[in-house]
């Protein structure tokens, strides 16, 4: 397979051209012939024009690449090495939503041929590739996994907004259904991954490795979030405590905050789901999720307490929230906990204006029913700095002083403002 791909006798098909799939497809297109497939024709047309719908890649990233974009299933038949890079979110009940990954399996199953390879990059629970996706591939193709076609898993490690840790510079885990497939998959990925290849012993091991990466981060953040709640009651600045503790060589440096996005706030639920299926109810993982999911309500309540302490009627107050994307310097609003915070504040009858220099107004309205303010129209009783966009670091204090009422309240959830702001009641998470 590797030799045929290298000679461009056949192509790599990447299914799903979002935050994960598009950078991966373009990286492969430096060395191989690539067919980029997405079910959204509008996105496909944008990419044909050298535009990244996710606003992560510059136009130069599309130059001099051997890649074609399509939403037509027939075009996928020219590929023999299929990579699935579709999203795997959870539904409103925190249950894994496998619609996209199962749909991608159906798509490939319709064009799968003898000798083909299918590799999944989407984050799933251990066993999903072989227990849920493989049967679909076999049923629709009439072929048998490992005998007629090869199955593999290579978890994505894309970090949106990170220009340093890119596809090529992150160590890549690969796994195959047998020794032959592992060798071939490692060889293909090895052509573009400069950081090296790690060969997992099985597909399940690779799936499990991916899902615990973000679960570990979720738990670490939940710990410092709980510390923030405790230290707030003690009147101690949490970030000063963490800075002091961080002087010890083996202290894990984490900061409190809202945990959203499509990875850290989602992946633990995949592990929880599978664990409960097996009859075990995880305690530590679930506890961490409860703390992190509860932070928007905690922050909103704390804001109301501070307003009341200033003898203000919350129902007559106006609050500005700066930032609604799930993290700094990206336009991604998926699973943004800032949206939850805004709703919690509004539930107290407070008028909230929301601005974000990265988020798309239509997407925010469609996803959360929240309308971004066209401009900042103060004065405000409080300003909540929810996302650490670079622009907010540069103009944060200046803008706040322009729109905040005298002796107003500032909630700095990301610790990007000066600790001492004269005439301002500053609260840091």
Secondary structure, 3 states (H helix, E strand, C coil): CHHHHHCCCCEEEEECCCCCHHHHHHHHCCCCCEEEECCCHHHHHHHHCCCCCCCCCCHHHHCCCCEEEECCHHHHHHEEEEEECCCCCECCCCCECCHHHHHHHHHHHCCCCCCCEEEECCCCCCCHHHHHHHHHHHHHHCCCECCCEEEEECCCCCCCCCCCCCHHHCCEEEEECCHHHHHHHHHHHHCCCCCCEEECCCHHHHHHHHHHHHHHHHHHHHHHHHHHHHHHHHCCCHHHHHHHHCCCCCCCCCCCCCCCCCCHHHHHHHHHHHHHHCCCCCCHHHHHHHHHHCHHHHHHHHHHHHHHHCCCCHHHCEEEEECCCCCCCCCCCCCCHHHHHHHHHHCCCCEEEEECCCCCHHHHHHHHCCCCCCCCCCCEEEEEECCCCHHHHHHHHHHHHHHEEEEEEEEECCCCCCCCCCCCEEEEC
